[in-house]
Amino acid sequence: MTVPGWILNNWIEIFGAVTGIVYVFLEIKQNLWLWPVGIVTSAVYVWIFLHGKLYADMSLQCYYLLISVAGWYWWMRGRTRRRRDEETERQDEGERHELRVTRIKPRLALILLAVFAGLYVSMFFVLGSFTDSPVPGFDAFITSLSIIATWMLARKIYEHWFLWIIVNLTATGLFLYRGLYPTVVLYAVYCSMSFSGLREWRKSLG
């Protein structure tokens, strides 16, 4: 198959990979536009993972659609709109204050660990018993950890980057095994960008 032919046959996956990279770049920069871009990316990957028989990952993308709306709201709510002082032309209430990056609390970490364990066991059982997924363990692991990481992102919790590093390394191997090569490239880039995000968000910690 020629390169143009391969691109034509895989253009949807390539488009999803490109928007996914843009999404992570905006995430690193803490840019509010990451959420609408994430909605587009997730919609594309619902279709991709459905056809790849990665059902937990497909369900994860549906979750991403919902959490993207919530994250958009939470990040917007973290901003306060102020009035402009007409005489001095100095922005007072016109300034916007971003939702601040925070460290995870021990109690919340334990709760999220318990949620992860519950999600993993449940998904592994469902995938192994009721679907034809060839990799239920890996599929359940990536999906469960990604759910936790995305929720932490929506709340701007710094440690979510550590989870993304684990997810992206595992996913790169899984998608290579499944032959989703543009997505392999995407997750390899994700992994590299996760380390950048870890460094950049650290600068925002109080």
C-alpha positions in Angstrom: 0.0 0.0 0.0 1.3 3.5 -0.9 1.7 6.2 1.7 -1.2 8.3 0.3 -3.4 5.2 0.3 -2.5 4.4 3.9 -3.3 7.9 5.0 -6.6 7.8 3.2 -7.5 4.5 4.9 -6.5 5.8 8.3 -7.4 9.5 8.1 -9.9 9.4 11.0 -7.3 7.8 13.4 -4.6 10.3 12.2 -7.0 13.2 12.8 -7.7 11.9 16.3 -4.0 11.6 17.0 -3.4 15.2 15.9 -6.2 16.6 18.0 -5.0 14.5 20.9 -1.6 16.0 20.7 -3.1 19.5 20.6 -5.2 18.5 23.7 -2.1 17.6 25.7 -0.2 20.7 24.6 -3.2 22.8 25.9 -3.3 20.8 29.1 0.4 21.5 29.7 -0.3 25.2 29.3 -3.4 25.0 31.5 -5.4 26.5 28.6 -9.2 26.3 28.9 -9.5 25.3 25.2 -8.2 21.9 26.1 -11.7 20.8 27.0 -13.5 21.5 23.7 -10.5 20.0 21.8 -10.8 17.0 24.2 -14.4 16.6 23.3 -13.6 16.3 19.6 -10.7 13.9 20.3 -12.9 11.7 22.5 -15.7 11.5 19.9 -13.2 10.3 17.3 -11.7 7.7 19.5 -15.1 6.3 20.5 -15.3 5.2 16.8 -11.7 4.0 16.6 -11.8 1.9 19.7 -15.2 0.4 18.8 -13.8 -0.9 15.6 -10.6 -2.0 17.4 -12.6 -4.1 19.9 -11.1 -2.2 22.8 -14.4 -1.8 24.6 -13.2 -0.5 27.9 -11.2 2.2 26.1 -14.3 3.1 24.0 -16.3 3.5 27.3 -13.4 5.6 28.6 -13.8 8.0 25.7 -17.5 8.3 26.5 -16.5 9.2 30.1 -14.0 11.7 28.7 -16.9 13.4 26.9 -18.8 13.8 30.1 -15.8 14.8 32.3 -14.7 17.3 29.6 -17.9 19.2 30.2 -17.5 19.0 33.9 -13.8 20.1 33.7 -14.8 23.0 31.5 -17.3 24.1 34.1 -14.9 23.6 37.0 -12.1 25.6 35.3 -14.5 28.3 34.4 -15.9 28.5 37.9 -12.4 28.9 39.2 -12.3 32.2 37.5 -13.9 35.3 38.9 -14.9 38.1 36.7 -14.4 41.6 38.0 -15.4 45.1 36.9 -13.1 47.5 35.1 -12.3 50.7 36.9 -13.4 53.3 34.4 -11.3 56.2 35.8 -8.0 54.5 36.0 -8.6 52.0 33.2 -7.1 49.4 35.5 -8.6 46.0 35.4 -9.9 45.2 38.8 -12.8 42.8 38.6 -12.0 42.3 34.9 -9.1 40.1 35.8 -9.6 36.3 35.8 -8.2 34.0 38.4 -7.5 30.5 37.2 -8.4 27.4 39.2 -5.2 26.8 41.1 -2.9 23.8 40.8 -2.9 21.8 44.1 -1.2 18.7 45.6 -3.3 15.7 46.4 -4.3 15.2 50.0 -3.6 11.8 51.6 -7.2 11.1 52.4 -8.2 11.8 48.8 -5.4 9.7 47.5 -6.7 6.7 49.5 -10.2 7.3 48.2 -9.0 7.4 44.6 -6.9 4.3 45.1 -10.0 2.5 46.4 -12.1 3.8 43.4 -9.4 2.6 41.0 -9.3 -0.9 42.5 -13.1 -1.1 42.3 -13.1 0.1 38.7 -10.4 -2.3 37.7 -11.9 -5.4 39.2 -15.3 -4.6 37.8 -14.0 -3.8 34.3 -11.8 -6.9 34.2 -14.7 -9.1 35.1 -17.0 -7.6 32.5 -14.5 -7.6 29.7 -13.3 -11.1 30.5 -16.8 -12.5 30.8 -19.0 -10.7 28.4 -16.9 -9.3 25.6 -14.4 -10.6 23.0 -11.7 -8.3 24.2 -8.3 -10.0 23.6 -6.6 -8.0 26.4 -9.1 -7.5 29.3 -6.5 -7.0 32.0 -4.6 -4.2 30.1 -7.7 -2.7 28.8 -9.3 -2.5 32.3 -6.0 -1.1 33.8 -5.6 1.7 31.3 -9.3 2.6 31.5 -9.5 2.6 35.3 -6.4 4.6 35.8 -7.3 7.1 33.1 -10.7 7.7 34.7 -8.9 8.7 37.9 -6.3 10.8 36.1 -8.9 12.7 34.1 -10.9 13.6 37.2 -7.7 14.8 38.9 -7.0 16.9 35.8 -10.5 18.5 35.9 -9.7 19.5 39.6 -6.2 20.6 38.6 -4.4 18.2 40.9 -0.7 18.1 40.1 -0.1 14.4 40.6 -2.4 13.4 37.8 0.7 13.7 35.5 2.3 10.7 37.2 -0.8 8.6 36.4 -0.7 9.7 32.8 3.0 8.6 32.5 2.0 5.1 33.6 -1.1 5.1 31.4 0.7 6.3 28.3 3.6 3.8 28.7 1.1 0.9 29.1 -1.1 2.1 26.3 1.8 2.4 23.8 2.6 -1.3 24.2 -1.1 -2.3 24.0 -1.9 -0.3 20.9 1.3 -1.6 19.2 0.1 -5.1 19.9 -3.3 -4.3 18.4 -1.8 -2.7 15.3 -3.2 0.8 15.9 0.1 2.4 14.7 -1.0 6.1 14.5 -2.3 5.7 18.0 1.0 4.2 19.1 2.7 7.3 17.9 0.1 9.4 19.6 0.6 7.7 23.0 4.4 7.8 22.7 4.1 11.5 22.2 1.7 11.7 25.1 4.2 10.0 27.3 6.9 12.5 26.4 4.6 15.4 26.9 3.5 14.0 30.3 7.0 14.6 31.6 6.9 18.2 30.2 3.5 18.7 31.9 5.0 17.4 35.2 7.7 20.1 35.0 5.5 22.9 33.8 2.7 22.3 36.4 5.3 22.1 39.2 6.0 25.8 38.5 2.4 26.6 39.3 2.4 25.0 42.7 2.1 27.5 45.6 
